[in-house]
């Protein structure tokens, strides 16, 4: 990772200053892992809703930011855009059973009821 990135730590380093200004909450652009080949920076190419994009930091960096903001009485709102993710989310085998169960429960997969 190139120096100068890791925006989450940068935000965390300014929390005292923001609190002095009277800021009571942070609204964070989508920090979720995005498809690198799309070169997105705004959160519209999300690949994994369970992980932080390495350009912004790590999950622990994000957890530390949220904890530090809460320690100062600040709210943290995390923006997310579900309808722009397309087929970018790749599940590994750990989630295959859950995904299959959800598909089986989908109403379109249920047998038609004979409505007389």
Buried (B, 14 or more C-beta within 10 A) or exposed (E): EEEEBBBBBBBBEEBEEBBEEEBEEBEBBBBBBBBEEEEBEEBBBBBBEEBBBEBBBBEEBBEBBBEBBEEEEBEBEBEBBEEBBEEBBEEEEEEEEEEEEEEEEEEEEEEEEEEE
